[in-house]
Amino acid sequence: MPQHAISAPYQSPDTCLIIEDSQFDQQMMTRVIAKTHDQMKIEVAATLQCARRALSRGGVSLILLDNNLPDGIGANFALELASDPALALIPVIMVRDWPTPFMWEKAASAGVLYVVNKAEFGTRYVEQALRKPVRKRARLS
């Protein structure tokens, strides 16, 4: 089992986990979720370590993920999620400042639904992510 393996208990369909270290961007994403699903609980993690703890408690039905975090790279974390059968089913949207082609490729291989520039992130991505069936992410060796 990987060093950062996360055990995911039962997931209820009502929590969005925002993994973002900028308070400004946390607030922006919180507003977007509130516009889209005002009953959805929002949990914020400023680091990947905090995100792992939140995921281990269960109940996460959507992840909004930045790529540059104090303790790691979001695209690598998406690959980590993809390797866990329970967590691989949670829709992930990467929301970042300047997505690079390399990051897009890594995110796509992890099954990330959308890679969106922060300036363009809006309710349509959340709506589509919650309606779209999540494809099984690629298994990692």
Backbone torsions as a table, in degrees:
resi	resn	phi	psi	omega
1	MET	NA	134.4	-178.7
2	PRO	-59.9	156.9	-178.6
3	GLN	-57.2	-36.4	-176.9
4	HIS	-101.7	27.0	-177.8
5	ALA	-58.7	141.3	-178.3
6	ILE	-119.8	126.8	176.3
7	SER	-93.1	123.9	-176.2
8	ALA	-107.2	112.4	174.1
9	PRO	-74.2	-170.9	179.4
10	TYR	-48.8	138.2	179.6
11	GLN	-110.0	120.5	172.9
12	SER	-89.3	153.0	-172.7
13	PRO	-86.0	48.1	-172.4
14	ASP	-141.3	15.6	-179.9
15	THR	-129.6	132.8	172.2
16	CYS	-104.8	126.4	175.9
17	LEU	-100.4	117.0	177.1
18	ILE	-98.8	117.8	179.4
19	ILE	-108.2	97.7	-170.5
20	GLU	-158.5	133.4	-178.8
21	ASP	-92.8	-16.2	179.2
22	SER	-84.2	123.0	179.5
23	GLN	-63.7	-36.9	178.1
24	PHE	-59.2	-48.0	-179.0
25	ASP	-70.7	-33.3	174.2
26	GLN	-58.4	-44.9	-180.0
27	GLN	-66.1	-40.6	178.9
28	MET	-61.0	-46.8	-179.2
29	MET	-67.1	-37.0	177.1
30	THR	-61.5	-42.5	178.1
31	ARG	-62.8	-40.7	179.3
32	VAL	-62.7	-45.1	179.0
33	ILE	-63.7	-43.2	-179.3
34	ALA	-61.6	-35.7	177.4
35	LYS	-68.2	-36.2	-174.3
36	THR	-84.0	-47.9	-175.4
37	HIS	-139.0	84.2	-174.3
38	ASP	-65.6	-16.1	177.8
39	GLN	-91.1	-8.8	-177.2
40	MET	-74.0	132.0	175.1
41	LYS	-73.9	143.6	179.4
42	ILE	-120.3	129.2	174.8
43	GLU	-121.3	137.2	-177.6
44	VAL	-115.0	134.3	175.1
45	ALA	-125.8	125.4	-178.9
46	ALA	-88.6	-9.6	179.5
47	THR	-137.4	163.8	176.4
48	LEU	-68.3	-33.6	177.1
49	GLN	-61.1	-44.8	177.1
50	CYS	-65.0	-36.3	178.8
51	ALA	-64.9	-40.8	178.3
52	ARG	-61.4	-41.9	178.2
53	ARG	-63.2	-44.1	179.7
54	ALA	-62.4	-42.2	179.9
55	LEU	-67.1	-32.5	-179.8
56	SER	-68.6	-22.2	177.0
57	ARG	-78.9	-18.3	177.8
58	GLY	83.2	180.0	176.5
59	GLY	85.5	3.0	-178.2
60	VAL	-86.5	127.6	-179.6
61	SER	-116.3	-5.7	178.4
62	LEU	-156.4	139.4	176.8
63	ILE	-122.6	127.7	170.2
64	LEU	-106.1	122.3	-167.5
65	LEU	-128.2	125.6	171.9
66	ASP	-82.7	161.3	-179.4
67	ASN	-93.7	-35.1	-178.0
68	ASN	-104.2	106.6	-178.7
69	LEU	-122.1	158.3	-175.8
70	PRO	-58.1	-29.1	-176.1
71	ASP	-117.2	19.4	176.3
72	GLY	161.0	-175.5	-176.9
73	ILE	-106.1	129.6	-177.8
74	GLY	-59.2	-40.0	-179.8
75	ALA	-63.5	-36.4	175.4
76	ASN	-67.0	-37.9	177.4
77	PHE	-64.4	-38.2	176.8
78	ALA	-60.8	-38.8	175.7
79	LEU	-64.8	-37.8	176.5
80	GLU	-62.0	-44.7	177.7
81	LEU	-60.9	-39.7	-178.2
82	ALA	-63.7	-25.0	-178.1
83	SER	-83.0	-8.6	178.4
84	ASP	-103.3	117.6	-175.3
85	PRO	-55.2	-37.2	-179.7
86	ALA	-75.4	-43.2	-177.8
87	LEU	-75.1	-24.1	179.6
88	ALA	-64.3	-17.9	-179.1
89	LEU	-86.1	-9.4	179.7
90	ILE	-80.5	126.0	177.6
91	PRO	-63.7	137.7	-179.9
92	VAL	-123.4	132.3	172.5
93	ILE	-119.5	122.1	174.6
94	MET	-88.9	126.6	-178.8
95	VAL	-122.3	111.2	-175.6
96	ARG	-145.0	171.8	-175.8
97	ASP	-71.7	-59.8	-177.1
98	TRP	-130.4	89.3	179.3
99	PRO	-63.5	133.1	177.8
100	THR	-99.4	156.5	178.2
101	PRO	-57.0	-37.9	178.9
102	PHE	-63.2	-43.5	179.6
103	MET	-65.2	-39.6	178.4
104	TRP	-59.5	-43.9	-178.6
105	GLU	-63.5	-44.9	179.5
106	LYS	-64.7	-42.1	179.2
107	ALA	-63.5	-41.6	179.2
108	ALA	-64.0	-38.9	179.7
109	SER	-68.4	-20.6	177.5
110	ALA	-91.6	-1.3	178.5
111	GLY	83.9	15.7	177.1
112	VAL	-62.0	131.7	-176.2
113	LEU	-70.9	-44.6	-177.5
114	TYR	-140.5	144.4	167.7
115	VAL	-117.3	113.7	-169.6
116	VAL	-124.2	137.0	172.1
117	ASN	-66.9	138.8	-177.4
118	LYS	-56.4	-35.4	-179.6
119	ALA	-68.2	-23.5	-178.0
120	GLU	-101.8	-8.1	-177.2
121	PHE	-65.1	131.6	-179.6
122	GLY	-155.4	-174.8	-173.5
123	THR	-62.0	-30.2	-177.1
124	ARG	-61.3	-35.2	179.7
125	TYR	-68.3	-40.1	179.0
126	VAL	-65.9	-47.5	179.0
127	GLU	-57.1	-47.7	-178.4
128	GLN	-66.2	-39.4	-179.7
129	ALA	-64.2	-38.1	-178.1
130	LEU	-78.5	-19.5	177.4
131	ARG	-92.2	-29.7	-174.0
132	LYS	-76.2	130.7	174.3
133	PRO	-66.4	134.5	-177.6
134	VAL	-80.8	126.1	177.2
135	ARG	-77.9	152.7	177.4
136	LYS	-64.8	128.0	179.4
137	ARG	-74.0	157.7	-179.7
138	ALA	-62.3	140.3	175.1
139	ARG	-75.8	140.5	179.4
140	LEU	-106.1	143.4	179.1
141	SER	-88.0	NA	NA
